[in-house]
Amino acid sequence: MRTVSQVVEEILQRSPFLTEAMHEGVANNAQIARRIKPDVEKRLMEEVSEGSIAMALHRLSKDIKRPLFGERFLKQMSDITVRSNLIAFALPASAELPHLLDVLSKSMHARKDTFFNFSRGLHESLIIASKEFEKDVSDILKHEKNVKKIENLSAITLRLPESSLNVPGVYYPILKALALEGISFVEMMSVRTEFSIIFEERDVDRAFSVLKRITS
């Protein structure tokens, strides 16, 4: 029969955010005990007091290690590229859109140093391109409805090591650092080892400084 301590340790091992909260002192044992109490009781199939859970947390806290998430790869993300003067088009998903964008993509591919990204969700599509292609994209979308245009954007792209591709939480330290500085972003996207975050131009300098600091 498993003990309260064994179950609490099991929960912490599968909940790195709780472990981080404990390590950084963001939450005390009583608060965490209150939060995980239903899970502990479900696993033990009996009622457990918050006090006994808090005591187990206290014992475990002596040996607990701060989870690294993707932090161990930060110093390997030295290749940071900034692309300014971008524009985004958001619109409802359309069956015709992929075909139209295929033509545009081939045209852009012939020109160097251009930025072009197309994402399609279940209900919406998003196109982000260099400002110089604004007219080309607008012409292609002229028959599409409810197109929203977002101007004055910039992208910061980080190159990740291959070894990080299957690591849980690899983007967490990047997004956490931006959030702690109160910097919001418009969109984010990834293509294997490339991770791009789209910002309003007024925020890109601050964002670059933060990302440069944590990766240097």
DOLUMDO-792069 format. One record per residue (C-alpha): residue number from 1; residue in one letter; z, x, y. Coordinates in steps of 0.1 Angstrom, whole numbers, plus 5000, padded with zeros to 4 digits. Each point is the difference from the previous one (the first is absolute). Layout:
// DOLUMDO-792069
   nr  rest     z     x     y
  NUM     A     Z     X     Y
...
END
This chain:
// DOLUMDO-792069
   nr  rest     z     x     y
    1     M  5000  5000  5000
    2     R  4990  5014  5034
    3     T  5026  5006  5027
    4     V  4998  4990  5037
    5     S  4995  5037  5009
    6     Q  4970  5003  4976
    7     V  4983  4969  5014
    8     V  5007  5010  5036
    9     E  4985  5035  4993
   10     E  4970  4984  4984
   11     I  4994  4978  5030
   12     L  5003  5029  5024
   13     Q  4975  5020  4980
   14     R  4975  4972  5004
   15     S  5008  4994  5037
   16     P  4993  5031  5020
   17     F  5004  4982  5033
   18     L  5036  4991  4991
   19     T  5006  5036  4990
   20     E  4986  5012  5033
   21     A  5022  4975  5019
   22     M  5031  5013  4982
   23     H  4991  5036  5006
   24     E  4994  4995  5037
   25     G  5030  4978  5005
   26     V  4979  4971  5012
   27     A  5019  4977  4977
   28     N  5035  5003  4985
   29     N  5010  4994  4964
   30     A  5013  4965  5007
   31     Q  4967  4989  5015
   32     I  4979  5014  4972
   33     A  5024  4985  4974
   34     R  4995  4966  5016
   35     R  4963  5004  4999
   36     I  4996  5011  4964
   37     K  5028  4978  4985
   38     P  4976  4973  4988
   39     D  4979  5026  4982
   40     V  5030  5017  4984
   41     E  5013  4966  4987
   42     K  4966  4991  4987
   43     R  4997  5032  4981
   44     L  5035  4998  4986
   45     M  4999  4962  4995
   46     E  5034  4996  5015
   47     E  5018  4997  5033
   48     V  5009  5033  5017
   49     S  5021  5005  5031
   50     E  4986  5017  5031
   51     G  5029  5024  4998
   52     S  4991  5014  4966
   53     I  4964  5005  5011
   54     A  5011  5017  5032
   55     M  5023  5023  4979
   56     A  4970  5009  4978
   57     L  4980  5007  5031
   58     H  5027  5023  5013
   59     R  5001  5020  4968
   60     L  4962  5003  4998
   61     S  4997  5010  5037
   62     K  5015  5034  4993
   63     D  4970  5010  4979
   64     I  4973  4979  5017
   65     K  4970  5019  5014
   66     R  4979  4989  5029
   67     P  4967  4987  4987
   68     L  4970  5020  5012
   69     F  4973  4974  4996
   70     G  4969  5017  5013
   71     E  5019  5024  5023
   72     R  4993  5030  4977
   73     F  4963  4996  5008
   74     L  5004  4999  5038
   75     K  4996  5037  5005
   76     Q  4967  4999  4980
   77     M  4985  4974  5025
   78     S  4991  5026  5025
   79     D  4964  4987  5005
   80     I  5005  4974  5027
   81     T  4969  4986  5018
   82     V  5000  4977  5031
   83     R  4970  4978  5007
   84     S  5000  4982  5033
   85     N  4978  4974  5016
   86     L  4999  4976  4971
   87     I  4995  4962  5000
   88     A  5009  4974  4974
   89     F  4984  4967  4990
   90     A  5021  4974  4981
   91     L  4984  4970  4985
   92     P  5002  4975  4971
   93     A  4986  5013  4967
   94     S  4963  4992  4996
   95     A  4977  5003  4970
   96     E  4973  5014  5022
   97     L  5021  5026  5017
   98     P  4999  5028  4973
   99     H  4962  4999  4999
  100     L  4998  5002  5038
  101     L  5025  5028  5002
  102     D  4982  5020  4973
  103     V  4970  5003  5023
  104     L  5023  5011  5029
  105     S  5018  5024  4978
  106     K  4968  5018  4990
  107     S  4990  5002  5036
  108     M  5034  5016  5009
  109     H  4999  5024  4971
  110     A  4971  5017  5015
  111     R  5020  5009  5031
  112     K  5028  5026  4998
  113     D  5036  4997  5012
  114     T  5000  4962  5000
  115     F  5029  4978  4989
  116     F  4992  4969  4980
  117     N  5023  4980  4977
  118     F  4996  4965  4985
  119     S  5028  4982  4982
  120     R  4997  4966  4985
  121     G  5030  4978  4990
  122     L  5001  4966  4984
  123     H  4996  4982  5032
  124     E  4992  5026  5028
  125     S  4979  5030  5005
  126     L  5005  5030  5023
  127     I  4975  5024  5014
  128     I  5011  5031  5019
  129     A  4974  5023  5015
  130     S  4993  5025  5027
  131     K  4996  4984  5034
  132     E  4963  5011  5001
  133     F  4992  4976  4973
  134     E  5015  4970  5018
  135     K  4966  4985  5008
  136     D  4987  5006  4964
  137     V  5030  4982  4985
  138     S  4999  4972  5025
  139     D  4963  4994  4993
  140     I  5006  4998  4963
  141     L  5029  4976  5004
  142     K  4983  4978  5026
  143     H  4997  4971  4975
  144     E  5036  5004  4987
  145     K  5027  4977  5013
  146     N  5035  5007  5014
  147     V  4994  5037  5005
  148     K  5028  5018  5018
  149     K  4994  5033  5017
  150     I  5028  5026  5005
  151     E  4992  5029  5023
  152     N  5017  5032  5010
  153     L  5010  5012  4966
  154     S  5005  5034  4984
  155     A  5005  5012  4964
  156     I  5022  5027  4986
  157     T  4989  5012  4966
  158     L  5022  5021  4977
  159     R  4987  5018  4970
  160     L  5023  4997  4970
  161     P  5001  5024  4970
  162     E  4986  4987  4967
  163     S  5034  5004  4984
  164     S  5014  4972  5022
  165     L  4976  4973  4990
  166     N  5022  4984  4973
  167     V  5033  5006  5017
  168     P  5020  4968  5011
  169     G  5008  4998  5036
  170     V  4977  5028  5011
  171     Y  4993  4982  5033
  172     Y  5036  4990  5006
  173     P  5012  5031  5020
  174     I  4969  4997  5023
  175     L  5005  4964  5008
  176     K  5038  5004  5003
  177     A  4996  5028  5025
  178     L  4977  4978  5021
  179     A  5023  4970  4998
  180     L  5030  5020  5010
  181     E  4982  5010  5032
  182     G  4990  4964  5007
  183     I  4963  5007  4995
  184     S  4979  4971  4987
  185     F  4966  5002  4984
  186     V  4970  4977  4998
  187     E  4988  5007  4965
  188     M  5003  5026  4972
  189     M  4976  5009  4972
  190     S  4996  5026  4973
  191     V  4971  5015  4981
  192     R  5015  5022  4972
  193     T  5014  5030  5018
  194     E  4993  4987  5035
  195     F  5026  4978  5017
  196     S  4990  4986  5034
  197     I  5021  4981  5025
  198     I  4985  4981  5029
  199     F  5019  4999  5032
  200     E  4994  4987  5035
  201     E  4989  5029  5021
  202     R  5032  4998  5021
  203     D  5021  5008  4969
  204     V  4978  5027  4984
  205     D  5015  5030  5018
  206     R  5036  4991  4990
  207     A  4989  4992  4965
  208     F  4982  5033  4997
  209     S  5031  5019  5012
  210     V  5022  4982  4975
  211     L  4976  5007  4971
  212     K  4996  5036  5010
  213     R  5037  5005  5001
  214     I  5007  4986  4966
  215     T  4971  5019  4983
  216     S  5006  5034  5017
END
